[in-house]
Amino acid sequence: MAKPWTLVSFCAAFVVAGAAGTAHAHESMRRWQTSTPPSHFTVGDQVFEGSIGGLRSYLETIRSTESDLYAKLSPDVDRMQSRMKTAALLLGAGVVAGVGTTVYGLATRPDCVSPPVGDPNFAAKLGELSACNDRGTQRFMTFTGIGLGLLLAGGIGAMAIAPKRSDTFNFVNRHNSLSPRPMRLDLGYDPTRRFAHAGATFSF
């Protein structure tokens, strides 16, 4: 079994690495958001974010004034939001299980002790040390592979369950078949600033 101080040192390093990784992920997301063409839903003179949250915000504005339309469309958004939460849970579970399995593989490696130079059986014990280290490395690699598999499974499951762009299109089409006020999904155009990203605008 790994020595306590070894496990503590690894956990400390893991926390630091995780914090750095999280910061890098946030920075990468920020850059992606600023380089991605904006998307918005527009209904009349109202503008909402081009996301499922934006659809929910729109529905809340018609909850009291167009209760029939709200009752017909709200379950669709509820289902998409539920799928988003499930996808996030799957992804989180994959990350936790993957990292936990890898940490377990490292923490439970055999404690290989080097023989003293003056030991009369030094050569034999040196061979035992090498075999012990090989077993520890093999154990760690095995659990790391399992951890990566769990992480990948969580990511694939999350992608399969998460709402797709087609779900958004279906909502917009259903809304427009029920309401006299058409909803548009603008891609590459920010109606709040009247600015076309990269000179292109697409509406659905």
Protein Blocks (a to p, Z undefined) as FASTA:
>chain_A
ZZfklmmmmmmmmmmmmmmmmmmmmmmmmmmmmmpccddddehjaccddbfklmmmmmmm
mmmmmmmlmmmmmmmmmmmmmmmmmmmmmmmmmmmmmmmmmmmmmmmpccdddddfklmk
lmmmmmmmmmmmmmmmmmmmmmmmmmmmmmmmmmmmmmmmpccfklmmmmmmmmmmmpcb
dcdddehiafklopaehhiacdZZ
